Amino acid sequence: MKLLSEKELNELVNEISINYFNKPFTDKVKFNNRLRTTGGRYLPSKRVVELNPKYYLEADYEEFVGIIKHELCHYHLHIEGKGYKHADPEFKALLKKTGSPRHCKPLASNLDKIKYRYECQQCNHIYKRARRVNIERYRCGICKGRLKEV
């Protein structure tokens, strides 16, 4: 599968915007190869939506559309002068209304990098890491319990 051209990508995002938000997308959208840990981002200062091309190439189409809908939630709320950040109630409500995901699923190519697994001894939360963690120094981020290597 080859990457969409900038024109095709703009048409896709505009079509999704009209279908789910009943508003046109009038600004710029582009692929950003430097995005590593996220499916996309919205830059309010430039009014640009950047998407991770790996999600278009490796994930299924529905996942990619979900990422676009998530970024459009940021975009439309920002344009309207409402709370567009993840913690804002308007943003959470719009995510729910449009069926947009809060986070994107990790790519299969990134899951290969997980070499270490740690478990909290109190709440049993599992941490997956590519690098080793000093379990004498670090604790569970949820309950402050001790970690053990699994």
N, C-alpha and C positions, 0 to 999 in steps of 0.2 A: 504494500500500500504506500502510495506517495503522499506527501504533505499537500494540503490545500494551498492554493495561491492566496495572496492577500485579498483579492477581490472575492473569491469564493468564501473565504473565512468571514469577511464582512457581511456577505449575503446570508450566511448561515446564522451568524449572531443576530442580525437584524430580524430574520425570520423567527428565531426563538424569542426575541424580545417582543415582537408583535403578538405571537401566539400566547405567551405566558403573562406578559405585563400590559398588553394592549397599548404599548408605546413604542415608537421607533428608536433604534439605536443609531445616533447621529455622529458619534465620535469614532475614534480609531481602535482597532483591535489587531494584535499581531502575535506571532509565535516568538517566544524567548527561549533559546536553547540553554541559557544559563540557569533557568529555574531547575532546582534539584529536588527539593523536599515538598513542593506544593504543585497542585494542578494548574493554578493560575493566580493572578493578582490584579487588583485594580489600583491604579495610581491616580488619586484625586487631583493632585496638583497639575497633572497633564491631561487628565480625563482619558486615560488610555487603559485598555484591558489587555493584559499579557497572558498568554496561555502556554502551558508546557507542551511542546510537540510530542514528547514521549507518550503522553496520555492519549493523543490522537492515534499514534502508531501502535501502541501496545495494549491499551485498555479497550473495552468494548465501547460501542458508539453511545450507549445510554450513559455510561460513566462520563464521557466527554461532554455530552449535552448537560449533565448535572453540574459539571464544573462551570460551564458557560452560564447556566441559570444562577449559580451562586455568585459569580462575579457581576452579573447583571443586577442582582439584588443590591450589591454595594453601589453600583453605578446609578441606578434609578433613585435610590434613597438620597445619594449625595446631590444629585441634580435638583431634587425637590427640597433640599435643605433639611432633611430629617436625619435621624441617627443611622449611620451606615456602617458602624463598626460592629464587630462580632458580639460585644457585650450589650449593645443597645436593644431595647425591647422591640422597636420598630423593625430592626433587621431580623430578629428571631421570628417575628410574626410573618414577615414577607417570605422568609425561607419556608415556613410551614405552609403558607397559602399557595406558593408556587411548586411545592414538592421538591425543593432544592436540597441537596445534601449539605450538612454542616461541615464535614470533612470529606476529602476524597480518599478512596481506598489506596493502599500502597501498591506500587507496581511490582509485578513478579520479578522483574530484573533487579529491583532494590532488595527484595527479600533474600536473595542469594548472599547478600553482604552480612546478614545476621550470623554471628559466630558465638555469641555469649548470651546466656539466659540467666536472669537473676530472679529470685522469688522473695517476697517479703515474708518474714517468719510470723508476722502478726496477722496481716490482712490477706496474705497469699496472692497479692498482685504480682503479675509477671512483667518483667522488663526485658526487652530484647535489644541487644546492643551489638554494634559492629566492633567496638573497642572494649577492652577490659576495663572494669570498674573496680576501684579500691573499696572493698566492702567494709574495711575498718574505718574509712573516712566518710563514706556516703550512706545515707539512710533512705527509707521509702519516702517518696514525696507525698503520699497520701496520709499515712498514719505515723510516720517517723520511726517505724520499726526497723530492725536489723535485716540486712539482705544476706541471702546465701546463694551460691552458684548452683544452678540446676544442671 
